[in-house]
Amino acid sequence: MGVAIRTAGEGDREVVVRLLDGAFQDDPVSSWVFPDPAHRRATHPRLMAAFLDIVLAEGRVDLAEDGTACALWLSVPADAHPETPTTPENEGDAEQGDDAAQLREAVDPDNERVELIGRLTAGIHPSGRAHEYLWMIGVAPDSQGRGLGTALVQQVLDRCDREGVAAYLEASNARSRMLYERLGFDLLGQPLDLPDGPRMWPMWREPQA
């Protein structure tokens, strides 16, 4: 399907946070981080906003023109190992503490799982080779199944293929894992089983001719 896609900026922040919040409210990983539904509804948008601010500052956000889907990407150089970066609230203190702990402090200080998800995903992230990292992709619940996610990812994968760059992501549910497999991603190492929680699948895609 033809999808009009543009790069989001600061002026799109509210729209994208709302989109990510709606897309991930019932996601297995979000439900693990915030087990109580009422607390999730109140606090989950802050986590999505923190993630978005990081990518707006350090990466790129692709947004469907009609606001129904977005993808958050970071370009990771070969000599970098991405950790949970600083948020605007803790910027300037990064050298004094751990990034995952600072994210927890900014989003939900009493919730150790906010910190743990950052530590665990950083711990399995591949290093030593440049790649495009699909941090998150969100599609509005009433727009899912229309191929929007595929269109957002495919445009970056096409560029990766032209430039000979690999891509990486963590699938947070079995359905998305199957989608990524169709797009050429393969499981990288062992799945990540969150403590008393769901499974995540680290996936890697070599550039294709």
Secondary structure by P-SEA (a helix, b strand, c coil): cccbbbbbcccaaaaaaaaaaaaccccaaaaaacccaaaaaacaaaaaaaaaaaaaacbbbbbccccccbbbbbbcccccccccccccccccccccccaaaaaaaacccccaaaaaaaaaaaaaccccbbbbbcccccccccccccaaaaaaaaaaaaaaaaabbbbbbbbccaaaaaaaaaaccccccbbbbcccbbbbbbbbbcccc
